[in-house]
Amino acid sequence: MNVLGIETSCDETSVAVVKDGRKILSCEVSSSLQIHKLYGGVIPEIASRAQLETISGVAGQALKNAKVRLKDIGLIAVTTEPGLPGSLLVGVAFARAVSLACGIRLINVDHVLSHIYANFLDGAGVKIPFIALVVSGGHTNLYMVKSFADIKALGRSQDDACGEAFDKTAKILGLGYPGGPAIEKASLRGNAKSIKFKCCGTSNPLDFSFSGIKTAVLYYTNKHVSRTTNDPSTWFDFAHHRSLGVNGRRTTNDGIRTTICDIAASFQESVIGALVSKSVLACASHKIKRLVIGGGVACNERLREKFRLECRCRGIDVSFPAKSLCTDNAAMVAGLGYCLYKTGG
């Protein structure tokens, strides 16, 4: 069965065609990220307007690249939660219109859970049951997965999600938006052991809290980074990997650059450490030796490295999707939709 997946939960407009829940025939993504960069974050009205303008074209391109027509589609899977209300409305309205006009069955999909299913696309797969960690801009959740019709939440972020903490920390450091890639890039030039940041504790040992470490970064930056201007973008010319000094000499701004990279690296190390320790604890608590990671933050190479090292030491099999499938995309929505449809979900 060919499934048409539609994903418009945030700033991406994505449509995909997936065969039998596994083989990606096409996956088109149009993003309004470049516009949101000007504002340092996603502006919901801009996102939904861009999606309204592009969804028909993106869907047409996805069908064309998959070499199928609407009459060849047996099911439409659309993200209905969670997400920006205006953005979700665009995708749902489009999906319902196509479903009604063409007589195609329609199924609703939770896009957070579809991040888990990304590990099952294009020949990949994990034996069930397993522990799953979804770590993205808006969600940091741990799950016990016995089947895709039987998923139990074990822990979740109590304040800032991991990706949100990355964005806010990058803003504090003047590294720009989105924060995840900026923090990761700066960390490569910093000393992760130079500063001891710590994530807040939680009453449930499998819950997450990243608000405190973000505040700790703010206080440390205010104390140790000498700002000669109110414009953070001038503290460190991060985009071109050079200090604001001349002739390569070490200047005050070069020192600022070094300090900011150390802060970024130390922050990243602590956050990833919390993700790893709680995920491993979930595996140990439920006596499961399989761990699945999904979500946009799973693109972080240091995160992948630390998970692989720790899981290897503990005899846990860890799985990541391809990086192209970590961020929001319609292929994972189509895949999960097919799976739920076949199991009566």
WOZIJO-V292412 format. One record per run of one state. SS is the DSSP state (A for helix, B for strand, O for the rest). FROM is the first residue (numbers start at 1). TO is the last residue. If there is no record, write none. Layout:
BEGIN
[[SS;FROM;TO] [SS;FROM;TO]]
END
This chain:
BEGIN
[[O;1;1] [B;2;7] [O;8;11] [B;12;19] [O;20;22] [B;23;31] [O;32;32] [A;33;37] [O;38;43] [A;44;66] [O;67;69] [A;70;72] [B;73;81] [O;82;84] [A;85;102] [O;103;104] [B;105;110] [A;111;120] [O;121;129] [B;130;135] [O;136;139] [B;140;147] [O;148;149] [B;150;157] [O;158;161] [A;162;173] [O;174;178] [A;179;187] [O;188;207] [B;208;208] [O;209;210] [A;211;224] [O;225;231] [A;232;234] [O;235;236] [B;237;237] [A;238;240] [O;241;241] [B;242;242] [O;243;251] [A;252;285] [O;286;289] [B;290;294] [O;295;295] [A;296;299] [O;300;300] [A;301;314] [O;315;316] [B;317;320] [O;321;322] [A;323;325] [O;326;329] [A;330;342] [O;343;345]]
END
